[in-house]
Amino acid sequence: MQTYIRFARTIKPTFCKKSAEILKHEYKRLRKMDVGSTKNSYKVTVRQLESLVRLSEAMARLHCDQVIRESYVIEVCRLLAHSNIQIIKGDMYLEDTAAAMNREARQELTNLAQPEAPMDDTRKVKLSYDEYEKLVFMVLKVFKDFEE
């Protein structure tokens, strides 16, 4: 295995014309898809192009091939496309704690005596993801200060 790895590292594969065209087309496609989306975990930059090139070279080395074939480029592009994780930062809805406690207390009373109709005073608070993130950091800071 070590001999195979040492030999594979000595190979300096080059792109054939067709595989270079596929790589260029796939990178352009990734850039176009990224333009309209603001919720990706990262933006498609030249670094992703460099990654595609390095991974294509690695695939050729893996197969001990001097030429980077179209199939290597296609597989690398597929891997990169499937590795992109989209993080959706939607609004958060938090239920008012006092209302929830009141509801629990009313439920206990309902078990003891049957009232005519349960009242629902549940209030929900809507937070954007940014507001939620600020709130989390404030809570963490309070815990950190308390520990110190």
KOLKOL-30974 format. One record per atom (N, C-alpha, C): residue in three letters; atom name; x, y, z. Coordinates in nm, 2 decimals. Layout:
N
+---------+-------+--------+--------+--------+
| residuo | atomo |      X |      Y |      Z |
+---------+-------+--------+--------+--------+
|     Ala |    CA |      X |      Y |      Z |
...
+---------+-------+--------+--------+--------+
***
This chain:
148
+---------+-------+--------+--------+--------+
| residuo | atomo |      X |      Y |      Z |
+---------+-------+--------+--------+--------+
|     Met |     N |   0.08 |  -0.12 |   0.00 |
|     Met |    CA |   0.00 |   0.00 |   0.00 |
|     Met |     C |   0.09 |   0.13 |   0.00 |
|     Gln |     N |   0.19 |   0.12 |   0.08 |
|     Gln |    CA |   0.28 |   0.24 |   0.09 |
|     Gln |     C |   0.35 |   0.26 |  -0.05 |
|     Thr |     N |   0.39 |   0.15 |  -0.11 |
|     Thr |    CA |   0.45 |   0.16 |  -0.24 |
|     Thr |     C |   0.36 |   0.23 |  -0.34 |
|     Tyr |     N |   0.23 |   0.18 |  -0.34 |
|     Tyr |    CA |   0.13 |   0.24 |  -0.43 |
|     Tyr |     C |   0.11 |   0.39 |  -0.40 |
|     Ile |     N |   0.11 |   0.43 |  -0.28 |
|     Ile |    CA |   0.09 |   0.57 |  -0.24 |
|     Ile |     C |   0.21 |   0.65 |  -0.29 |
|     Arg |     N |   0.33 |   0.60 |  -0.27 |
|     Arg |    CA |   0.45 |   0.67 |  -0.31 |
|     Arg |     C |   0.45 |   0.69 |  -0.46 |
|     Phe |     N |   0.42 |   0.58 |  -0.53 |
|     Phe |    CA |   0.41 |   0.59 |  -0.68 |
|     Phe |     C |   0.31 |   0.69 |  -0.72 |
|     Ala |     N |   0.19 |   0.68 |  -0.66 |
|     Ala |    CA |   0.08 |   0.77 |  -0.70 |
|     Ala |     C |   0.12 |   0.92 |  -0.68 |
|     Arg |     N |   0.19 |   0.95 |  -0.58 |
|     Arg |    CA |   0.24 |   1.09 |  -0.55 |
|     Arg |     C |   0.33 |   1.14 |  -0.66 |
|     Thr |     N |   0.40 |   1.05 |  -0.73 |
|     Thr |    CA |   0.50 |   1.10 |  -0.83 |
|     Thr |     C |   0.43 |   1.13 |  -0.96 |
|     Ile |     N |   0.30 |   1.09 |  -0.98 |
|     Ile |    CA |   0.23 |   1.12 |  -1.10 |
|     Ile |     C |   0.19 |   1.27 |  -1.11 |
|     Lys |     N |   0.21 |   1.33 |  -1.22 |
|     Lys |    CA |   0.17 |   1.47 |  -1.24 |
|     Lys |     C |   0.07 |   1.48 |  -1.35 |
|     Pro |     N |  -0.06 |   1.45 |  -1.32 |
|     Pro |    CA |  -0.16 |   1.44 |  -1.43 |
|     Pro |     C |  -0.19 |   1.58 |  -1.49 |
|     Thr |     N |  -0.23 |   1.58 |  -1.62 |
|     Thr |    CA |  -0.27 |   1.70 |  -1.69 |
|     Thr |     C |  -0.41 |   1.69 |  -1.74 |
|     Phe |     N |  -0.47 |   1.80 |  -1.76 |
|     Phe |    CA |  -0.61 |   1.80 |  -1.82 |
|     Phe |     C |  -0.61 |   1.78 |  -1.97 |
|     Cys |     N |  -0.70 |   1.70 |  -2.01 |
|     Cys |    CA |  -0.72 |   1.69 |  -2.16 |
|     Cys |     C |  -0.83 |   1.80 |  -2.19 |
|     Lys |     N |  -0.84 |   1.83 |  -2.32 |
|     Lys |    CA |  -0.93 |   1.94 |  -2.36 |
|     Lys |     C |  -1.07 |   1.92 |  -2.31 |
|     Lys |     N |  -1.12 |   1.81 |  -2.33 |
|     Lys |    CA |  -1.26 |   1.78 |  -2.29 |
|     Lys |     C |  -1.29 |   1.79 |  -2.14 |
|     Ser |     N |  -1.20 |   1.74 |  -2.06 |
|     Ser |    CA |  -1.21 |   1.75 |  -1.91 |
|     Ser |     C |  -1.20 |   1.89 |  -1.86 |
|     Ala |     N |  -1.12 |   1.97 |  -1.93 |
|     Ala |    CA |  -1.10 |   2.11 |  -1.89 |
|     Ala |     C |  -1.23 |   2.19 |  -1.92 |
|     Glu |     N |  -1.29 |   2.15 |  -2.04 |
|     Glu |    CA |  -1.42 |   2.22 |  -2.07 |
|     Glu |     C |  -1.53 |   2.18 |  -1.97 |
|     Ile |     N |  -1.53 |   2.05 |  -1.93 |
|     Ile |    CA |  -1.64 |   2.01 |  -1.84 |
|     Ile |     C |  -1.61 |   2.08 |  -1.70 |
|     Leu |     N |  -1.49 |   2.09 |  -1.66 |
|     Leu |    CA |  -1.46 |   2.16 |  -1.54 |
|     Leu |     C |  -1.50 |   2.31 |  -1.54 |
|     Lys |     N |  -1.47 |   2.37 |  -1.66 |
|     Lys |    CA |  -1.51 |   2.51 |  -1.67 |
|     Lys |     C |  -1.66 |   2.53 |  -1.67 |
|     His |     N |  -1.73 |   2.44 |  -1.74 |
|     His |    CA |  -1.88 |   2.44 |  -1.74 |
|     His |     C |  -1.94 |   2.42 |  -1.60 |
|     Glu |     N |  -1.89 |   2.32 |  -1.53 |
|     Glu |    CA |  -1.94 |   2.29 |  -1.40 |
|     Glu |     C |  -1.92 |   2.41 |  -1.30 |
|     Tyr |     N |  -1.80 |   2.47 |  -1.31 |
|     Tyr |    CA |  -1.77 |   2.59 |  -1.22 |
|     Tyr |     C |  -1.87 |   2.70 |  -1.25 |
|     Lys |     N |  -1.89 |   2.73 |  -1.38 |
|     Lys |    CA |  -1.98 |   2.84 |  -1.42 |
|     Lys |     C |  -2.12 |   2.80 |  -1.37 |
|     Arg |     N |  -2.16 |   2.68 |  -1.38 |
|     Arg |    CA |  -2.30 |   2.64 |  -1.33 |
|     Arg |     C |  -2.31 |   2.66 |  -1.18 |
|     Leu |     N |  -2.20 |   2.62 |  -1.10 |
|     Leu |    CA |  -2.20 |   2.64 |  -0.96 |
|     Leu |     C |  -2.21 |   2.79 |  -0.92 |
|     Arg |     N |  -2.14 |   2.88 |  -1.00 |
|     Arg |    CA |  -2.15 |   3.02 |  -0.98 |
|     Arg |     C |  -2.28 |   3.08 |  -1.00 |
|     Lys |     N |  -2.35 |   3.03 |  -1.11 |
|     Lys |    CA |  -2.48 |   3.08 |  -1.15 |
|     Lys |     C |  -2.58 |   3.04 |  -1.04 |
|     Met |     N |  -2.57 |   2.92 |  -0.99 |
|     Met |    CA |  -2.66 |   2.87 |  -0.89 |
|     Met |     C |  -2.65 |   2.95 |  -0.76 |
|     Asp |     N |  -2.52 |   2.99 |  -0.73 |
|     Asp |    CA |  -2.49 |   3.06 |  -0.61 |
|     Asp |     C |  -2.54 |   3.21 |  -0.61 |
|     Val |     N |  -2.55 |   3.27 |  -0.73 |
|     Val |    CA |  -2.59 |   3.41 |  -0.74 |
|     Val |     C |  -2.72 |   3.44 |  -0.68 |
|     Gly |     N |  -2.82 |   3.36 |  -0.70 |
|     Gly |    CA |  -2.96 |   3.39 |  -0.65 |
|     Gly |     C |  -2.98 |   3.34 |  -0.50 |
|     Ser |     N |  -2.89 |   3.26 |  -0.45 |
|     Ser |    CA |  -2.91 |   3.21 |  -0.32 |
|     Ser |     C |  -2.83 |   3.28 |  -0.21 |
|     Thr |     N |  -2.90 |   3.32 |  -0.11 |
|     Thr |    CA |  -2.82 |   3.39 |   0.00 |
|     Thr |     C |  -2.82 |   3.30 |   0.12 |
|     Lys |     N |  -2.87 |   3.18 |   0.12 |
|     Lys |    CA |  -2.88 |   3.10 |   0.24 |
|     Lys |     C |  -2.78 |   2.98 |   0.23 |
|     Asn |     N |  -2.68 |   2.98 |   0.14 |
|     Asn |    CA |  -2.58 |   2.88 |   0.14 |
|     Asn |     C |  -2.49 |   2.90 |   0.26 |
|     Ser |     N |  -2.43 |   2.78 |   0.29 |
|     Ser |    CA |  -2.33 |   2.79 |   0.40 |
|     Ser |     C |  -2.21 |   2.86 |   0.36 |
|     Tyr |     N |  -2.18 |   2.87 |   0.23 |
|     Tyr |    CA |  -2.06 |   2.95 |   0.18 |
|     Tyr |     C |  -2.09 |   2.99 |   0.04 |
|     Lys |     N |  -2.01 |   3.09 |   0.00 |
|     Lys |    CA |  -2.03 |   3.13 |  -0.14 |
|     Lys |     C |  -1.93 |   3.06 |  -0.23 |
|     Val |     N |  -1.97 |   3.04 |  -0.36 |
|     Val |    CA |  -1.88 |   2.97 |  -0.45 |
|     Val |     C |  -1.78 |   3.07 |  -0.50 |
|     Thr |     N |  -1.65 |   3.05 |  -0.47 |
|     Thr |    CA |  -1.54 |   3.14 |  -0.51 |
|     Thr |     C |  -1.44 |   3.06 |  -0.59 |
|     Val |     N |  -1.33 |   3.13 |  -0.62 |
|     Val |    CA |  -1.22 |   3.07 |  -0.69 |
|     Val |     C |  -1.16 |   2.95 |  -0.61 |
|     Arg |     N |  -1.17 |   2.96 |  -0.48 |
|     Arg |    CA |  -1.12 |   2.84 |  -0.40 |
|     Arg |     C |  -1.19 |   2.71 |  -0.44 |
|     Gln |     N |  -1.32 |   2.72 |  -0.47 |
|     Gln |    CA |  -1.39 |   2.60 |  -0.51 |
|     Gln |     C |  -1.34 |   2.55 |  -0.65 |
|     Leu |     N |  -1.30 |   2.64 |  -0.73 |
|     Leu |    CA |  -1.24 |   2.60 |  -0.86 |
|     Leu |     C |  -1.11 |   2.53 |  -0.84 |
|     Glu |     N |  -1.03 |   2.59 |  -0.75 |
|     Glu |    CA |  -0.90 |   2.53 |  -0.71 |
|     Glu |     C |  -0.92 |   2.39 |  -0.65 |
|     Ser |     N |  -1.02 |   2.38 |  -0.57 |
|     Ser |    CA |  -1.06 |   2.25 |  -0.51 |
|     Ser |     C |  -1.09 |   2.15 |  -0.62 |
|     Leu |     N |  -1.17 |   2.19 |  -0.71 |
|     Leu |    CA |  -1.21 |   2.10 |  -0.82 |
|     Leu |     C |  -1.09 |   2.05 |  -0.90 |
|     Val |     N |  -0.99 |   2.14 |  -0.92 |
|     Val |    CA |  -0.87 |   2.11 |  -1.00 |
|     Val |     C |  -0.79 |   2.01 |  -0.91 |
|     Arg |     N |  -0.77 |   2.04 |  -0.79 |
|     Arg |    CA |  -0.69 |   1.95 |  -0.70 |
|     Arg |     C |  -0.75 |   1.81 |  -0.69 |
|     Leu |     N |  -0.88 |   1.81 |  -0.67 |
|     Leu |    CA |  -0.95 |   1.68 |  -0.65 |
|     Leu |     C |  -0.95 |   1.60 |  -0.79 |
|     Ser |     N |  -0.96 |   1.67 |  -0.90 |
|     Ser |    CA |  -0.95 |   1.60 |  -1.03 |
|     Ser |     C |  -0.81 |   1.54 |  -1.04 |
|     Glu |     N |  -0.71 |   1.61 |  -1.01 |
|     Glu |    CA |  -0.57 |   1.56 |  -1.01 |
|     Glu |     C |  -0.56 |   1.44 |  -0.92 |
|     Ala |     N |  -0.62 |   1.45 |  -0.80 |
|     Ala |    CA |  -0.61 |   1.34 |  -0.70 |
|     Ala |     C |  -0.68 |   1.21 |  -0.76 |
|     Met |     N |  -0.79 |   1.23 |  -0.83 |
|     Met |    CA |  -0.86 |   1.12 |  -0.89 |
|     Met |     C |  -0.78 |   1.05 |  -0.99 |
|     Ala |     N |  -0.71 |   1.13 |  -1.07 |
|     Ala |    CA |  -0.62 |   1.07 |  -1.17 |
|     Ala |     C |  -0.50 |   1.00 |  -1.11 |
|     Arg |     N |  -0.45 |   1.05 |  -1.00 |
|     Arg |    CA |  -0.34 |   0.98 |  -0.93 |
|     Arg |     C |  -0.39 |   0.85 |  -0.87 |
|     Leu |     N |  -0.51 |   0.86 |  -0.82 |
|     Leu |    CA |  -0.57 |   0.74 |  -0.76 |
|     Leu |     C |  -0.58 |   0.62 |  -0.86 |
|     His |     N |  -0.61 |   0.66 |  -0.98 |
|     His |    CA |  -0.62 |   0.56 |  -1.09 |
|     His |     C |  -0.48 |   0.54 |  -1.16 |
|     Cys |     N |  -0.38 |   0.61 |  -1.11 |
|     Cys |    CA |  -0.24 |   0.60 |  -1.17 |
|     Cys |     C |  -0.25 |   0.64 |  -1.32 |
|     Asp |     N |  -0.32 |   0.75 |  -1.35 |
|     Asp |    CA |  -0.34 |   0.79 |  -1.48 |
|     Asp |     C |  -0.27 |   0.93 |  -1.50 |
|     Gln |     N |  -0.20 |   0.94 |  -1.62 |
|     Gln |    CA |  -0.13 |   1.06 |  -1.65 |
|     Gln |     C |  -0.22 |   1.18 |  -1.70 |
|     Val |     N |  -0.34 |   1.14 |  -1.74 |
|     Val |    CA |  -0.44 |   1.23 |  -1.80 |
|     Val |     C |  -0.56 |   1.24 |  -1.71 |
|     Ile |     N |  -0.61 |   1.36 |  -1.68 |
|     Ile |    CA |  -0.73 |   1.38 |  -1.60 |
|     Ile |     C |  -0.85 |   1.36 |  -1.70 |
|     Arg |     N |  -0.92 |   1.25 |  -1.68 |
|     Arg |    CA |  -1.03 |   1.21 |  -1.78 |
|     Arg |     C |  -1.16 |   1.28 |  -1.74 |
|     Glu |     N |  -1.25 |   1.28 |  -1.83 |
|     Glu |    CA |  -1.38 |   1.35 |  -1.81 |
|     Glu |     C |  -1.46 |   1.28 |  -1.69 |
|     Ser |     N |  -1.44 |   1.15 |  -1.68 |
|     Ser |    CA |  -1.52 |   1.08 |  -1.58 |
|     Ser |     C |  -1.47 |   1.12 |  -1.44 |
|     Tyr |     N |  -1.34 |   1.16 |  -1.43 |
|     Tyr |    CA |  -1.28 |   1.20 |  -1.30 |
|     Tyr |     C |  -1.34 |   1.34 |  -1.26 |
|     Val |     N |  -1.35 |   1.43 |  -1.36 |
|     Val |    CA |  -1.40 |   1.56 |  -1.34 |
|     Val |     C |  -1.55 |   1.56 |  -1.30 |
|     Ile |     N |  -1.62 |   1.47 |  -1.37 |
|     Ile |    CA |  -1.77 |   1.46 |  -1.35 |
|     Ile |     C |  -1.79 |   1.41 |  -1.20 |
|     Glu |     N |  -1.71 |   1.31 |  -1.16 |
|     Glu |    CA |  -1.72 |   1.26 |  -1.03 |
|     Glu |     C |  -1.69 |   1.36 |  -0.92 |
|     Val |     N |  -1.58 |   1.43 |  -0.95 |
|     Val |    CA |  -1.54 |   1.54 |  -0.85 |
|     Val |     C |  -1.65 |   1.65 |  -0.84 |
|     Cys |     N |  -1.70 |   1.69 |  -0.95 |
|     Cys |    CA |  -1.81 |   1.79 |  -0.95 |
|     Cys |     C |  -1.93 |   1.74 |  -0.87 |
|     Arg |     N |  -1.96 |   1.61 |  -0.89 |
|     Arg |    CA |  -2.08 |   1.55 |  -0.82 |
|     Arg |     C |  -2.05 |   1.55 |  -0.67 |
|     Leu |     N |  -1.93 |   1.51 |  -0.63 |
|     Leu |    CA |  -1.89 |   1.51 |  -0.49 |
|     Leu |     C |  -1.90 |   1.65 |  -0.43 |
|     Leu |     N |  -1.85 |   1.75 |  -0.50 |
|     Leu |    CA |  -1.86 |   1.89 |  -0.45 |
|     Leu |     C |  -2.00 |   1.93 |  -0.43 |
|     Ala |     N |  -2.08 |   1.91 |  -0.53 |
|     Ala |    CA |  -2.22 |   1.95 |  -0.53 |
|     Ala |     C |  -2.30 |   1.89 |  -0.42 |
|     His |     N |  -2.27 |   1.76 |  -0.39 |
|     His |    CA |  -2.34 |   1.69 |  -0.28 |
|     His |     C |  -2.28 |   1.73 |  -0.14 |
|     Ser |     N |  -2.16 |   1.78 |  -0.14 |
|     Ser |    CA |  -2.10 |   1.82 |  -0.01 |
|     Ser |     C |  -2.14 |   1.95 |   0.04 |
|     Asn |     N |  -2.20 |   2.03 |  -0.05 |
|     Asn |    CA |  -2.25 |   2.17 |  -0.01 |
|     Asn |     C |  -2.37 |   2.15 |   0.08 |
|     Ile |     N |  -2.36 |   2.20 |   0.20 |
|     Ile |    CA |  -2.47 |   2.20 |   0.29 |
|     Ile |     C |  -2.53 |   2.33 |   0.30 |
|     Gln |     N |  -2.67 |   2.33 |   0.28 |
|     Gln |    CA |  -2.74 |   2.45 |   0.28 |
|     Gln |     C |  -2.80 |   2.47 |   0.42 |
|     Ile |     N |  -2.77 |   2.58 |   0.49 |
|     Ile |    CA |  -2.82 |   2.61 |   0.62 |
|     Ile |     C |  -2.93 |   2.71 |   0.61 |
|     Ile |     N |  -3.05 |   2.67 |   0.64 |
|     Ile |    CA |  -3.16 |   2.76 |   0.63 |
|     Ile |     C |  -3.18 |   2.82 |   0.77 |
|     Lys |     N |  -3.17 |   2.95 |   0.78 |
|     Lys |    CA |  -3.18 |   3.02 |   0.90 |
|     Lys |     C |  -3.32 |   3.09 |   0.90 |
|     Gly |     N |  -3.42 |   3.02 |   0.93 |
|     Gly |    CA |  -3.55 |   3.07 |   0.93 |
|     Gly |     C |  -3.59 |   3.14 |   1.07 |
|     Asp |     N |  -3.70 |   3.20 |   1.07 |
|     Asp |    CA |  -3.75 |   3.27 |   1.19 |
|     Asp |     C |  -3.78 |   3.16 |   1.30 |
|     Met |     N |  -3.76 |   3.20 |   1.42 |
|     Met |    CA |  -3.79 |   3.11 |   1.54 |
|     Met |     C |  -3.91 |   3.16 |   1.61 |
|     Tyr |     N |  -3.99 |   3.07 |   1.65 |
|     Tyr |    CA |  -4.11 |   3.10 |   1.73 |
|     Tyr |     C |  -4.10 |   3.04 |   1.87 |
|     Leu |     N |  -4.10 |   3.14 |   1.97 |
|     Leu |    CA |  -4.08 |   3.10 |   2.11 |
|     Leu |     C |  -4.22 |   3.12 |   2.18 |
|     Glu |     N |  -4.26 |   3.02 |   2.25 |
|     Glu |    CA |  -4.39 |   3.04 |   2.32 |
|     Glu |     C |  -4.36 |   3.11 |   2.46 |
|     Asp |     N |  -4.46 |   3.20 |   2.49 |
|     Asp |    CA |  -4.45 |   3.27 |   2.62 |
|     Asp |     C |  -4.45 |   3.18 |   2.73 |
|     Thr |     N |  -4.35 |   3.18 |   2.82 |
|     Thr |    CA |  -4.34 |   3.09 |   2.93 |
|     Thr |     C |  -4.45 |   3.10 |   3.03 |
|     Ala |     N |  -4.49 |   3.22 |   3.06 |
|     Ala |    CA |  -4.60 |   3.24 |   3.15 |
|     Ala |     C |  -4.73 |   3.18 |   3.10 |
|     Ala |     N |  -4.76 |   3.20 |   2.97 |
|     Ala |    CA |  -4.88 |   3.14 |   2.91 |
|     Ala |     C |  -4.87 |   2.99 |   2.92 |
|     Ala |     N |  -4.76 |   2.93 |   2.89 |
|     Ala |    CA |  -4.74 |   2.79 |   2.90 |
|     Ala |     C |  -4.77 |   2.74 |   3.04 |
|     Met |     N |  -4.71 |   2.81 |   3.14 |
|     Met |    CA |  -4.73 |   2.77 |   3.28 |
|     Met |     C |  -4.88 |   2.78 |   3.32 |
|     Asn |     N |  -4.95 |   2.89 |   3.27 |
|     Asn |    CA |  -5.09 |   2.91 |   3.30 |
|     Asn |     C |  -5.17 |   2.79 |   3.24 |
|     Arg |     N |  -5.13 |   2.75 |   3.12 |
|     Arg |    CA |  -5.20 |   2.65 |   3.05 |
|     Arg |     C |  -5.19 |   2.52 |   3.13 |
|     Glu |     N |  -5.07 |   2.49 |   3.18 |
|     Glu |    CA |  -5.04 |   2.37 |   3.26 |
|     Glu |     C |  -5.12 |   2.37 |   3.39 |
|     Ala |     N |  -5.13 |   2.49 |   3.45 |
|     Ala |    CA |  -5.20 |   2.50 |   3.57 |
|     Ala |     C |  -5.35 |   2.48 |   3.55 |
|     Arg |     N |  -5.40 |   2.53 |   3.44 |
|     Arg |    CA |  -5.54 |   2.51 |   3.40 |
|     Arg |     C |  -5.57 |   2.37 |   3.37 |
|     Gln |     N |  -5.47 |   2.30 |   3.31 |
|     Gln |    CA |  -5.49 |   2.16 |   3.28 |
|     Gln |     C |  -5.51 |   2.08 |   3.41 |
|     Glu |     N |  -5.42 |   2.11 |   3.51 |
|     Glu |    CA |  -5.43 |   2.04 |   3.63 |
|     Glu |     C |  -5.57 |   2.07 |   3.70 |
|     Leu |     N |  -5.62 |   2.19 |   3.69 |
|     Leu |    CA |  -5.75 |   2.22 |   3.74 |
|     Leu |     C |  -5.86 |   2.15 |   3.67 |
|     Thr |     N |  -5.84 |   2.13 |   3.54 |
|     Thr |    CA |  -5.94 |   2.06 |   3.45 |
|     Thr |     C |  -5.95 |   1.92 |   3.50 |
|     Asn |     N |  -5.84 |   1.86 |   3.54 |
|     Asn |    CA |  -5.84 |   1.72 |   3.59 |
|     Asn |     C |  -5.92 |   1.71 |   3.72 |
|     Leu |     N |  -5.92 |   1.82 |   3.80 |
|     Leu |    CA |  -5.99 |   1.82 |   3.93 |
|     Leu |     C |  -6.14 |   1.85 |   3.91 |
|     Ala |     N |  -6.17 |   1.96 |   3.83 |
|     Ala |    CA |  -6.31 |   2.00 |   3.81 |
|     Ala |     C |  -6.32 |   2.04 |   3.66 |
|     Gln |     N |  -6.42 |   2.00 |   3.60 |
|     Gln |    CA |  -6.44 |   2.03 |   3.45 |
|     Gln |     C |  -6.49 |   2.17 |   3.43 |
|     Pro |     N |  -6.41 |   2.27 |   3.38 |
|     Pro |    CA |  -6.46 |   2.40 |   3.35 |
|     Pro |     C |  -6.54 |   2.39 |   3.21 |
|     Glu |     N |  -6.61 |   2.50 |   3.18 |
|     Glu |    CA |  -6.69 |   2.49 |   3.06 |
|     Glu |     C |  -6.61 |   2.50 |   2.93 |
|     Ala |     N |  -6.51 |   2.58 |   2.92 |
|     Ala |    CA |  -6.43 |   2.58 |   2.80 |
|     Ala |     C |  -6.29 |   2.64 |   2.84 |
|     Pro |     N |  -6.19 |   2.57 |   2.79 |
|     Pro |    CA |  -6.05 |   2.61 |   2.82 |
|     Pro |     C |  -6.02 |   2.74 |   2.75 |
|     Met |     N |  -5.95 |   2.83 |   2.82 |
|     Met |    CA |  -5.91 |   2.96 |   2.76 |
|     Met |     C |  -5.77 |   2.94 |   2.70 |
|     Asp |     N |  -5.74 |   3.00 |   2.59 |
|     Asp |    CA |  -5.61 |   2.99 |   2.53 |
|     Asp |     C |  -5.55 |   3.13 |   2.52 |
|     Asp |     N |  -5.45 |   3.16 |   2.61 |
|     Asp |    CA |  -5.39 |   3.29 |   2.60 |
|     Asp |     C |  -5.24 |   3.27 |   2.56 |
|     Thr |     N |  -5.22 |   3.17 |   2.48 |
|     Thr |    CA |  -5.08 |   3.14 |   2.43 |
|     Thr |     C |  -5.04 |   3.26 |   2.34 |
|     Arg |     N |  -4.92 |   3.31 |   2.37 |
|     Arg |    CA |  -4.86 |   3.41 |   2.28 |
|     Arg |     C |  -4.73 |   3.36 |   2.23 |
|     Lys |     N |  -4.71 |   3.38 |   2.10 |
|     Lys |    CA |  -4.59 |   3.34 |   2.04 |
|     Lys |     C |  -4.50 |   3.46 |   2.00 |
|     Val |     N |  -4.37 |   3.45 |   2.02 |
|     Val |    CA |  -4.28 |   3.55 |   1.99 |
|     Val |     C |  -4.20 |   3.51 |   1.87 |
|     Lys |     N |  -4.20 |   3.60 |   1.77 |
|     Lys |    CA |  -4.12 |   3.56 |   1.65 |
|     Lys |     C |  -3.99 |   3.63 |   1.65 |
|     Leu |     N |  -3.88 |   3.55 |   1.63 |
|     Leu |    CA |  -3.75 |   3.61 |   1.63 |
|     Leu |     C |  -3.68 |   3.57 |   1.50 |
|     Ser |     N |  -3.61 |   3.67 |   1.44 |
|     Ser |    CA |  -3.53 |   3.63 |   1.32 |
|     Ser |     C |  -3.41 |   3.55 |   1.37 |
|     Tyr |     N |  -3.35 |   3.49 |   1.28 |
|     Tyr |    CA |  -3.23 |   3.41 |   1.31 |
|     Tyr |     C |  -3.12 |   3.50 |   1.38 |
|     Asp |     N |  -3.10 |   3.62 |   1.33 |
|     Asp |    CA |  -3.00 |   3.71 |   1.38 |
|     Asp |     C |  -3.04 |   3.75 |   1.52 |
|     Glu |     N |  -3.17 |   3.77 |   1.55 |
|     Glu |    CA |  -3.21 |   3.81 |   1.69 |
|     Glu |     C |  -3.19 |   3.69 |   1.78 |
|     Tyr |     N |  -3.22 |   3.57 |   1.73 |
|     Tyr |    CA |  -3.20 |   3.45 |   1.81 |
|     Tyr |     C |  -3.05 |   3.43 |   1.84 |
|     Glu |     N |  -2.97 |   3.45 |   1.74 |
|     Glu |    CA |  -2.82 |   3.43 |   1.76 |
|     Glu |     C |  -2.77 |   3.53 |   1.87 |
|     Lys |     N |  -2.82 |   3.66 |   1.86 |
|     Lys |    CA |  -2.78 |   3.76 |   1.97 |
|     Lys |     C |  -2.82 |   3.71 |   2.10 |
|     Leu |     N |  -2.95 |   3.66 |   2.11 |
|     Leu |    CA |  -3.00 |   3.61 |   2.24 |
|     Leu |     C |  -2.92 |   3.50 |   2.30 |
|     Val |     N |  -2.88 |   3.41 |   2.21 |
|     Val |    CA |  -2.80 |   3.29 |   2.25 |
|     Val |     C |  -2.66 |   3.34 |   2.31 |
|     Phe |     N |  -2.60 |   3.44 |   2.24 |
|     Phe |    CA |  -2.47 |   3.49 |   2.29 |
|     Phe |     C |  -2.49 |   3.57 |   2.42 |
|     Met |     N |  -2.60 |   3.64 |   2.44 |
|     Met |    CA |  -2.62 |   3.71 |   2.56 |
|     Met |     C |  -2.63 |   3.61 |   2.68 |
|     Val |     N |  -2.71 |   3.50 |   2.65 |
|     Val |    CA |  -2.73 |   3.40 |   2.76 |
|     Val |     C |  -2.59 |   3.33 |   2.79 |
|     Leu |     N |  -2.51 |   3.30 |   2.69 |
|     Leu |    CA |  -2.38 |   3.24 |   2.71 |
|     Leu |     C |  -2.29 |   3.33 |   2.79 |
|     Lys |     N |  -2.30 |   3.46 |   2.76 |
|     Lys |    CA |  -2.22 |   3.56 |   2.83 |
|     Lys |     C |  -2.26 |   3.57 |   2.98 |
|     Val |     N |  -2.39 |   3.56 |   3.01 |
|     Val |    CA |  -2.44 |   3.56 |   3.15 |
|     Val |     C |  -2.38 |   3.44 |   3.22 |
|     Phe |     N |  -2.39 |   3.32 |   3.16 |
|     Phe |    CA |  -2.34 |   3.20 |   3.22 |
|     Phe |     C |  -2.19 |   3.21 |   3.24 |
|     Lys |     N |  -2.12 |   3.26 |   3.15 |
|     Lys |    CA |  -1.97 |   3.28 |   3.16 |
|     Lys |     C |  -1.94 |   3.37 |   3.27 |
|     Asp |     N |  -2.01 |   3.49 |   3.28 |
|     Asp |    CA |  -1.99 |   3.58 |   3.39 |
|     Asp |     C |  -2.02 |   3.52 |   3.53 |
|     Phe |     N |  -2.12 |   3.44 |   3.53 |
|     Phe |    CA |  -2.16 |   3.37 |   3.65 |
|     Phe |     C |  -2.05 |   3.28 |   3.70 |
|     Glu |     N |  -2.00 |   3.20 |   3.61 |
|     Glu |    CA |  -1.89 |   3.10 |   3.64 |
|     Glu |     C |  -1.77 |   3.17 |   3.69 |
|     Glu |     N |  -1.74 |   3.29 |   3.64 |
|     Glu |    CA |  -1.62 |   3.36 |   3.68 |
|     Glu |     C |  -1.64 |   3.42 |   3.82 |
+---------+-------+--------+--------+--------+
***
